[in-house]
Each structure stands twice: as C-alpha cells, then as structure tokens.
C-alpha cells in the first residue's frame, strides 16, 4: 500500500509542477504580477485549510495510537 501511495504522490507532484511551470509565464503576461500571486496565495490558503481539516494531529502519540487512528 505504501508503494502505491508514494507512486500516486509522485505523479500528482509532477503534474502540479508541470502545470505551475506551464501556466506561470502566461499568467504573468495576461493577468499581471499581482493577480498571478493572488491566485497562488489563494490556492495555498485552500491547501492549508484542507490539510488542517483532513489530517489528524499526530504529535505526542505512540505508534500504536497512530495505527488505531489512521487505520479507519
């Protein structure tokens, strides 16, 4: 399961990096500096909110507690 998850993560990361590198020059030319960075800032804020909402806190928990929480 871990190998499959790592593979999915690598593909998602590569696609995201390609999209940013492909769209960034176009956004700068057509939307301007401010709007381009507002868009990336908004995407960053949405990402932080999703991470805070979807991922459980693991600080100070033992491996056994983590297995119980994450094995749902």
FIKOLZA-1660 file (N, C-alpha, C; in steps of 0.1 Angstrom, whole numbers, plus 5000, padded with zeros to 4 digits):
% residues 72
   i   px   py   pz ch aa at
   1 5008 4988 5000  A  X  N
   1 5000 5000 5000  A  X CA
   1 5009 5013 5000  A  X  C
   2 5020 5012 5007  A  X  N
   2 5028 5024 5008  A  X CA
   2 5035 5027 4995  A  X  C
   3 5039 5017 4987  A  X  N
   3 5045 5019 4974  A  X CA
   3 5035 5026 4965  A  X  C
   4 5022 5021 4965  A  X  N
   4 5012 5027 4956  A  X CA
   4 5010 5042 4960  A  X  C
   5 5009 5045 4973  A  X  N
   5 5007 5058 4978  A  X CA
   5 5018 5067 4974  A  X  C
   6 5030 5063 4975  A  X  N
   6 5042 5071 4970  A  X CA
   6 5042 5073 4955  A  X  C
   7 5038 5063 4948  A  X  N
   7 5037 5065 4933  A  X CA
   7 5026 5075 4930  A  X  C
   8 5015 5075 4936  A  X  N
   8 5004 5085 4933  A  X CA
   8 5009 5099 4937  A  X  C
   9 5016 5100 4948  A  X  N
   9 5021 5113 4953  A  X CA
   9 5031 5118 4943  A  X  C
  10 5040 5110 4938  A  X  N
  10 5050 5114 4928  A  X CA
  10 5043 5119 4915  A  X  C
  11 5033 5112 4911  A  X  N
  11 5026 5116 4898  A  X CA
  11 5019 5129 4901  A  X  C
  12 5012 5131 4912  A  X  N
  12 5005 5143 4915  A  X CA
  12 5015 5155 4916  A  X  C
  13 5026 5153 4922  A  X  N
  13 5036 5163 4924  A  X CA
  13 5042 5167 4910  A  X  C
  14 5044 5158 4902  A  X  N
  14 5050 5161 4888  A  X CA
  14 5040 5168 4880  A  X  C
  15 5027 5164 4880  A  X  N
  15 5017 5171 4872  A  X CA
  15 5015 5185 4878  A  X  C
  16 5015 5187 4891  A  X  N
  16 5014 5201 4897  A  X CA
  16 5025 5209 4893  A  X  C
  17 5037 5204 4893  A  X  N
  17 5049 5212 4890  A  X CA
  17 5049 5216 4875  A  X  C
  18 5045 5207 4866  A  X  N
  18 5044 5210 4852  A  X CA
  18 5033 5221 4850  A  X  C
  19 5022 5220 4857  A  X  N
  19 5011 5230 4855  A  X CA
  19 5016 5244 4859  A  X  C
  20 5023 5244 4870  A  X  N
  20 5028 5257 4875  A  X CA
  20 5038 5263 4865  A  X  C
  21 5048 5255 4861  A  X  N
  21 5058 5260 4851  A  X CA
  21 5052 5264 4838  A  X  C
  22 5041 5257 4834  A  X  N
  22 5035 5260 4821  A  X CA
  22 5026 5272 4822  A  X  C
  23 5019 5274 4833  A  X  N
  23 5009 5285 4834  A  X CA
  23 5015 5298 4839  A  X  C
  24 5026 5297 4846  A  X  N
  24 5031 5309 4853  A  X CA
  24 5035 5320 4843  A  X  C
  25 5042 5317 4832  A  X  N
  25 5045 5328 4822  A  X CA
  25 5033 5334 4816  A  X  C
  26 5023 5325 4813  A  X  N
  26 5011 5330 4807  A  X CA
  26 5003 5339 4816  A  X  C
  27 5002 5335 4829  A  X  N
  27 4995 5343 4839  A  X CA
  27 5002 5357 4840  A  X  C
  28 5015 5357 4841  A  X  N
  28 5022 5370 4842  A  X CA
  28 5020 5379 4830  A  X  C
  29 5019 5373 4818  A  X  N
  29 5017 5382 4806  A  X CA
  29 5003 5386 4805  A  X  C
  30 4993 5378 4809  A  X  N
  30 4979 5382 4807  A  X CA
  30 4972 5387 4819  A  X  C
  31 4976 5383 4831  A  X  N
  31 4969 5387 4843  A  X CA
  31 4977 5398 4851  A  X  C
  32 4990 5398 4849  A  X  N
  32 4998 5407 4857  A  X CA
  32 5004 5401 4869  A  X  C
  33 5014 5408 4875  A  X  N
  33 5021 5402 4887  A  X CA
  33 5011 5400 4899  A  X  C
  34 5004 5410 4902  A  X  N
  34 4995 5410 4914  A  X CA
  34 4985 5398 4913  A  X  C
  35 4978 5398 4903  A  X  N
  35 4967 5387 4901  A  X CA
  35 4973 5373 4901  A  X  C
  36 4985 5372 4895  A  X  N
  36 4991 5359 4894  A  X CA
  36 4995 5354 4909  A  X  C
  37 5000 5363 4917  A  X  N
  37 5004 5359 4930  A  X CA
  37 4992 5358 4939  A  X  C
  38 4981 5365 4937  A  X  N
  38 4969 5363 4944  A  X CA
  38 4963 5350 4942  A  X  C
  39 4964 5345 4930  A  X  N
  39 4959 5332 4926  A  X CA
  39 4967 5321 4934  A  X  C
  40 4980 5322 4933  A  X  N
  40 4988 5312 4940  A  X CA
  40 4986 5313 4955  A  X  C
  41 4985 5325 4961  A  X  N
  41 4982 5326 4975  A  X CA
  41 4969 5320 4979  A  X  C
  42 4958 5322 4971  A  X  N
  42 4945 5316 4974  A  X CA
  42 4946 5301 4973  A  X  C
  43 4953 5295 4964  A  X  N
  43 4955 5281 4963  A  X CA
  43 4963 5276 4975  A  X  C
  44 4972 5283 4980  A  X  N
  44 4980 5280 4992  A  X CA
  44 4971 5280 5004  A  X  C
  45 4962 5290 5006  A  X  N
  45 4953 5291 5017  A  X CA
  45 4943 5279 5017  A  X  C
  46 4938 5276 5005  A  X  N
  46 4929 5264 5004  A  X CA
  46 4936 5251 5008  A  X  C
  47 4949 5250 5004  A  X  N
  47 4956 5238 5007  A  X CA
  47 4958 5237 5022  A  X  C
  48 4962 5248 5029  A  X  N
  48 4964 5248 5043  A  X CA
  48 4951 5244 5051  A  X  C
  49 4940 5250 5046  A  X  N
  49 4927 5247 5052  A  X CA
  49 4923 5232 5051  A  X  C
  50 4925 5226 5039  A  X  N
  50 4922 5212 5037  A  X CA
  50 4931 5203 5045  A  X  C
  51 4944 5207 5046  A  X  N
  51 4953 5199 5055  A  X CA
  51 4949 5199 5069  A  X  C
  52 4946 5211 5074  A  X  N
  52 4941 5212 5088  A  X CA
  52 4928 5204 5091  A  X  C
  53 4920 5204 5081  A  X  N
  53 4907 5197 5082  A  X CA
  53 4907 5182 5081  A  X  C
  54 4916 5178 5071  A  X  N
  54 4915 5163 5068  A  X CA
  54 4926 5155 5075  A  X  C
  55 4937 5161 5079  A  X  N
  55 4948 5153 5085  A  X CA
  55 4947 5153 5101  A  X  C
  56 4947 5142 5107  A  X  N
  56 4947 5142 5122  A  X CA
  56 4960 5147 5128  A  X  C
  57 4959 5152 5140  A  X  N
  57 4972 5156 5147  A  X CA
  57 4978 5143 5153  A  X  C
  58 4992 5142 5151  A  X  N
  58 4999 5130 5155  A  X CA
  58 5010 5133 5165  A  X  C
  59 5011 5146 5169  A  X  N
  59 5021 5150 5179  A  X CA
  59 5018 5143 5193  A  X  C
  60 5029 5137 5198  A  X  N
  60 5028 5131 5211  A  X CA
  60 5021 5118 5212  A  X  C
  61 5018 5112 5201  A  X  N
  61 5011 5099 5201  A  X CA
  61 5020 5088 5198  A  X  C
  62 5018 5076 5204  A  X  N
  62 5026 5064 5202  A  X CA
  62 5023 5058 5188  A  X  C
  63 5031 5049 5183  A  X  N
  63 5028 5043 5171  A  X CA
  63 5015 5034 5171  A  X  C
  64 5013 5028 5183  A  X  N
  64 5001 5020 5184  A  X CA
  64 4988 5029 5183  A  X  C
  65 4989 5041 5190  A  X  N
  65 4978 5051 5189  A  X CA
  65 4976 5056 5174  A  X  C
  66 4987 5058 5167  A  X  N
  66 4986 5062 5153  A  X CA
  66 4980 5052 5145  A  X  C
  67 4983 5039 5147  A  X  N
  67 4978 5028 5139  A  X CA
  67 4963 5027 5141  A  X  C
  68 4958 5030 5153  A  X  N
  68 4944 5029 5156  A  X CA
  68 4937 5041 5150  A  X  C
  69 4942 5053 5150  A  X  N
  69 4936 5065 5145  A  X CA
  69 4936 5064 5129  A  X  C
  70 4947 5060 5123  A  X  N
  70 4949 5060 5109  A  X CA
  70 4943 5048 5102  A  X  C
  71 4940 5037 5109  A  X  N
  71 4935 5025 5103  A  X CA
  71 4920 5025 5100  A  X  C
  72 4914 5036 5100  A  X  N
  72 4899 5036 5098  A  X CA
  72 4896 5033 5084  A  X  C
% end
